[in-house]
């Protein structure tokens, strides 16, 4: 498999880790769109939201249970936005399910 995020999980590509446990990895985005921009990924490879099912949805619920803790670790204190992209039209650049946590500043109301 030639997945960028799977290589980051394996330690083959370095990342600026914010949080890691046996199920997920959170790291700083290399092209931040906000003062704080953290990516949260399941260690199990799931291509995108379209591929979430009853056998792997526990990964998504676990990520959302951990997002408040990760946001706090990243220094976000006054709210944040969570975004995921699915497919070409949504500009999903890496075909591994991931969630963007954006914060650390007042975010614009609308996304481009």
Secondary structure as GFF3:
##gff-version 3
##sequence-region A 1 112
A	DSSP	alpha_helix	4	10	.	.	.	ID=ss1
A	DSSP	beta_strand	17	20	.	.	.	ID=ss2
A	DSSP	beta_strand	24	28	.	.	.	ID=ss3
A	DSSP	beta_strand	36	42	.	.	.	ID=ss4
A	DSSP	three_ten_helix	49	51	.	.	.	ID=ss5
A	DSSP	alpha_helix	57	73	.	.	.	ID=ss6
A	DSSP	beta_strand	80	83	.	.	.	ID=ss7
A	DSSP	three_ten_helix	88	90	.	.	.	ID=ss8
A	DSSP	beta_strand	98	103	.	.	.	ID=ss9
###
